[in-house]
Amino acid sequence: METNSDCFWVLFLASKCKYFSYQNSIVLVVFVCMAWLAMALCFWFFPGGPAWGKYNWLTKKASSNAIPGPRGFPIVGSMNLMVNLAHHKLCAAAKSFGAKRLMAFSLGETRVIITCNPDVAKEILNSSVFGDRPVKESAYSLMFNRAIGFAPYGVYWRTLRRIAATHLFCPKQISSTEAQRLDIASQMVSIIACCRGEFSVRHLLKKASLNNMMSSVFGSKYHLGSSNPETEELSQLVEEGYDLLGKLNWFDHLPWLGGLDIQKIRLRCSELVPRVNNFVNKIIQEHKLRIGAKNHDFVDVLLSLNGSDRLSENDMIAVLWVRNKLIGNCHDNS
């Protein structure tokens, strides 16, 4: 995906003209708006919508070789496909356009391609061309750009991947947390066995995933049947972060809305980040005081790293925060 923004330099030059009157400025503004609208309509006629039309026009590519896909609406493209069960809508759109290998569509000024073909997906995932992924404004604000999922392909990303493979997700680390997972599973079975009639397991799965997170990542253990402020606070942080990342942020695809925060996403991110920093940093400082303690949880492992694998505290917070969010949201995909 790619996002481009235009520069209205014509208005700036015209404003410097000595004999440029107020009436002429209105005429020029109207003319520019009409020209912009006409170009938007021309771009919209290309397969895939306005973003692909603009790309084909700038690169002089023939539309006969274009990837099939919905045009959507002028300017905004197919943003309507990305809300309320987006995967169902995208699947239906692919069938209606006969897109068997690739489908193209536009999200504002962002070009998007998707595939449900396993061979094409394998080729895409194995190519370094697709090594980077565009970082959403909310992901950047929430420090996800410093974690392995969003970090740009390069030395830092390779360092994170090496740390994950060698230290965080190695067989030794996973086997060391087997007992805690068995204990949490046993508690879940006991709680369900005590219930009579219909029982919703969603809340229980959520609490179990949070307890597993607190134990494997932070080294704190709690019983499923009890409540504690740490897991409650972490649950709130994870849910707020998940909601912010899941929202379709108009600014990501319509950069000319940059001065506005209509959806209040920027405001909510600015309020969430200090809470995350305080929560995770407090735990990191507590672990630093454990002199001579054996390395068990993720915080201990990250603090024990030396040399090129050593991360700054800000990077540690980002890695642990993203790790927590991924574990904490497993109940939302159950």
URURMO-V476905 format. One record per residue. N is the residue number from 1. RES is the residue in three letters. PSI is psi in degrees with one decimal (NA if undefined). D_CENTER is the distance of its C-alpha to the mean C-alpha in whole Angstrom. Layout:
# URURMO-V476905
N_RES_PSI_D_CENTER, N_RES_PSI_D_CENTER
This chain:
# URURMO-V476905
1_MET_151.3_14, 2_GLU_142.4_15, 3_THR_133.4_16, 4_ASN_152.8_19, 5_SER_148.2_21, 6_ASP_158.2_25, 7_CYS_123.1_28, 8_PHE_64.2_30, 9_TRP_-19.6_33, 10_VAL_-41.8_36, 11_LEU_-37.5_36, 12_PHE_-44.9_36, 13_LEU_-40.0_39, 14_ALA_-34.7_41, 15_SER_-21.1_41, 16_LYS_-8.3_43, 17_CYS_135.5_45, 18_LYS_-39.0_49, 19_TYR_27.0_50, 20_PHE_108.5_47, 21_SER_170.2_47, 22_TYR_-41.1_45, 23_GLN_-41.2_46, 24_ASN_-34.7_45, 25_SER_-38.6_42, 26_ILE_-44.2_41, 27_VAL_-42.4_42, 28_LEU_-41.5_40, 29_VAL_-44.9_37, 30_VAL_-42.5_38, 31_PHE_-44.9_39, 32_VAL_-42.2_35, 33_CYS_-42.4_33, 34_MET_-41.7_36, 35_ALA_-41.1_35, 36_TRP_-41.9_31, 37_LEU_-39.9_31, 38_ALA_-42.1_33, 39_MET_-38.8_31, 40_ALA_-40.0_28, 41_LEU_-39.2_30, 42_CYS_-44.2_31, 43_PHE_-35.2_28, 44_TRP_-26.1_27, 45_PHE_-14.2_30, 46_PHE_148.7_28, 47_PRO_133.8_27, 48_GLY_-11.9_23, 49_GLY_-171.1_23, 50_PRO_-39.6_24, 51_ALA_-41.0_21, 52_TRP_-35.1_23, 53_GLY_-42.8_26, 54_LYS_-41.5_26, 55_TYR_-45.7_24, 56_ASN_-35.4_28, 57_TRP_-41.9_30, 58_LEU_-34.2_29, 59_THR_-1.3_29, 60_LYS_35.8_32, 61_LYS_145.0_31, 62_ALA_137.5_33, 63_SER_-13.5_31, 64_SER_-25.9_33, 65_ASN_13.7_31, 66_ALA_150.8_28, 67_ILE_134.0_25, 68_PRO_151.5_26, 69_GLY_166.0_24, 70_PRO_145.5_24, 71_ARG_-27.7_25, 72_GLY_-136.8_23, 73_PHE_155.8_25, 74_PRO_142.8_26, 75_ILE_-56.6_23, 76_VAL_-17.1_20, 77_GLY_-134.8_20, 78_SER_39.8_19, 79_MET_-24.9_17, 80_ASN_-17.8_19, 81_LEU_-13.5_17, 82_MET_18.8_14, 83_VAL_148.4_15, 84_ASN_88.3_17, 85_LEU_59.0_17, 86_ALA_-35.9_15, 87_HIS_-33.3_16, 88_HIS_-42.8_20, 89_LYS_-39.9_20, 90_LEU_-38.1_19, 91_CYS_-43.7_21, 92_ALA_-39.1_24, 93_ALA_-39.9_23, 94_ALA_-39.8_23, 95_LYS_-42.0_27, 96_SER_-27.3_28, 97_PHE_4.1_28, 98_GLY_31.3_29, 99_ALA_93.8_26, 100_LYS_-30.5_26, 101_ARG_-48.8_25, 102_LEU_147.5_22, 103_MET_135.1_21, 104_ALA_142.7_20, 105_PHE_170.3_19, 106_SER_139.0_18, 107_LEU_92.4_15, 108_GLY_-119.7_18, 109_GLU_10.8_18, 110_THR_127.1_15, 111_ARG_134.7_17, 112_VAL_138.6_15, 113_ILE_144.0_17, 114_ILE_160.2_17, 115_THR_149.3_19, 116_CYS_9.0_20, 117_ASN_121.5_23, 118_PRO_-35.0_23, 119_ASP_-42.4_25, 120_VAL_-42.0_23, 121_ALA_-40.9_19, 122_LYS_-41.7_21, 123_GLU_-39.8_22, 124_ILE_-46.1_19, 125_LEU_-22.6_17, 126_ASN_2.1_21, 127_SER_133.5_21, 128_SER_-16.5_20, 129_VAL_-33.0_19, 130_PHE_21.7_16, 131_GLY_-34.8_15, 132_ASP_153.9_13, 133_ARG_140.3_9, 134_PRO_133.0_9, 135_VAL_119.3_7, 136_LYS_155.5_6, 137_GLU_-42.6_9, 138_SER_-37.9_7, 139_ALA_-40.9_5, 140_TYR_-43.4_9, 141_SER_-32.2_11, 142_LEU_16.2_9, 143_MET_13.3_10, 144_PHE_-19.1_7, 145_ASN_-11.2_9, 146_ARG_5.7_12, 147_ALA_166.1_11, 148_ILE_-28.1_12, 149_GLY_-31.2_8, 150_PHE_-9.9_7, 151_ALA_139.7_11, 152_PRO_146.4_13, 153_TYR_124.7_16, 154_GLY_-159.0_19, 155_VAL_-46.2_21, 156_TYR_-42.8_19, 157_TRP_-41.9_16, 158_ARG_-34.4_19, 159_THR_-45.0_20, 160_LEU_-41.5_17, 161_ARG_-40.0_18, 162_ARG_-41.4_22, 163_ILE_-43.8_21, 164_ALA_-44.9_19, 165_ALA_-35.3_22, 166_THR_-32.8_25, 167_HIS_-46.8_24, 168_LEU_-39.2_21, 169_PHE_22.7_22, 170_CYS_158.5_25, 171_PRO_-36.9_28, 172_LYS_-44.3_29, 173_GLN_-39.8_27, 174_ILE_-42.8_26, 175_SER_-28.0_29, 176_SER_-20.0_30, 177_THR_9.1_28, 178_GLU_-40.9_29, 179_ALA_-40.7_32, 180_GLN_-37.0_29, 181_ARG_-39.6_28, 182_LEU_-39.6_31, 183_ASP_-43.5_32, 184_ILE_-40.9_29, 185_ALA_-39.6_30, 186_SER_-40.6_33, 187_GLN_-40.0_33, 188_MET_-45.4_31, 189_VAL_-41.8_34, 190_SER_-42.1_36, 191_ILE_-43.3_34, 192_ILE_-37.8_34, 193_ALA_-28.4_38, 194_CYS_-11.2_39, 195_CYS_147.8_37, 196_ARG_139.9_40, 197_GLY_-155.6_39, 198_GLU_144.0_35, 199_PHE_125.7_32, 200_SER_120.7_29, 201_VAL_-4.4_27, 202_ARG_-48.6_23, 203_HIS_-37.9_24, 204_LEU_-41.6_26, 205_LEU_-39.4_23, 206_LYS_-46.2_21, 207_LYS_-37.1_23, 208_ALA_-41.5_24, 209_SER_-37.2_20, 210_LEU_-40.8_20, 211_ASN_-40.1_24, 212_ASN_-39.0_23, 213_MET_-48.4_20, 214_MET_-33.9_22, 215_SER_-51.1_25, 216_SER_-34.2_23, 217_VAL_-45.4_21, 218_PHE_-10.8_23, 219_GLY_15.7_27, 220_SER_131.9_27, 221_LYS_134.7_29, 222_TYR_156.8_30, 223_HIS_142.0_31, 224_LEU_-30.0_30, 225_GLY_-7.9_32, 226_SER_161.2_32, 227_SER_145.9_30, 228_ASN_150.8_29, 229_PRO_-31.6_27, 230_GLU_-49.4_25, 231_THR_-34.0_23, 232_GLU_-43.3_23, 233_GLU_-43.0_22, 234_LEU_-38.2_19, 235_SER_-43.0_18, 236_GLN_-41.7_18, 237_LEU_-44.2_15, 238_VAL_-44.8_13, 239_GLU_-40.1_14, 240_GLU_-43.7_13, 241_GLY_-40.5_10, 242_TYR_-40.5_9, 243_ASP_-40.5_10, 244_LEU_-41.3_9, 245_LEU_-29.9_5, 246_GLY_-16.2_7, 247_LYS_143.5_9, 248_LEU_104.1_10, 249_ASN_116.5_11, 250_TRP_-34.5_14, 251_PHE_-28.6_14, 252_ASP_-28.2_11, 253_HIS_-12.3_14, 254_LEU_78.6_17, 255_PRO_-20.1_18, 256_TRP_-3.2_21, 257_LEU_11.9_20, 258_GLY_-32.2_19, 259_GLY_-6.7_21, 260_LEU_155.3_21, 261_ASP_61.0_18, 262_ILE_-40.2_19, 263_GLN_-1.5_17, 264_LYS_21.8_17, 265_ILE_-42.8_13, 266_ARG_-41.2_14, 267_LEU_-45.0_17, 268_ARG_-37.9_15, 269_CYS_-42.2_13, 270_SER_-26.3_16, 271_GLU_-29.5_18, 272_LEU_-40.2_15, 273_VAL_-46.4_15, 274_PRO_-35.7_19, 275_ARG_-41.6_19, 276_VAL_-45.7_17, 277_ASN_-44.8_19, 278_ASN_-42.5_22, 279_PHE_-52.5_21, 280_VAL_-40.3_20, 281_ASN_-36.1_22, 282_LYS_-42.6_25, 283_ILE_-38.7_25, 284_ILE_-43.8_25, 285_GLN_-36.9_28, 286_GLU_-39.2_30, 287_HIS_-32.1_29, 288_LYS_-25.2_31, 289_LEU_-7.8_34, 290_ARG_82.8_34, 291_ILE_125.1_37, 292_GLY_5.4_38, 293_ALA_148.1_35, 294_LYS_148.9_34, 295_ASN_118.5_30, 296_HIS_-57.7_29, 297_ASP_177.0_25, 298_PHE_-37.0_22, 299_VAL_-44.2_23, 300_ASP_-42.0_27, 301_VAL_-47.0_26, 302_LEU_-37.3_23, 303_LEU_-23.2_26, 304_SER_-10.0_29, 305_LEU_145.4_27, 306_ASN_170.2_29, 307_GLY_-138.8_30, 308_SER_-19.4_27, 309_ASP_-10.3_25, 310_ARG_129.2_25, 311_LEU_150.6_22, 312_SER_164.4_22, 313_GLU_-37.5_22, 314_ASN_-40.5_19, 315_ASP_-36.6_17, 316_MET_-43.3_18, 317_ILE_-43.3_17, 318_ALA_-45.2_13, 319_VAL_-45.8_14, 320_LEU_-38.7_16, 321_TRP_-46.0_13, 322_VAL_-40.8_10, 323_ARG_-44.3_13, 324_ASN_-42.8_14, 325_LYS_-39.8_11, 326_LEU_-43.1_11, 327_ILE_-43.2_15, 328_GLY_-22.8_15, 329_ASN_5.4_13, 330_CYS_-27.9_15, 331_HIS_-22.5_18, 332_ASP_-14.8_15, 333_ASN_8.3_16, 334_SER_NA_19
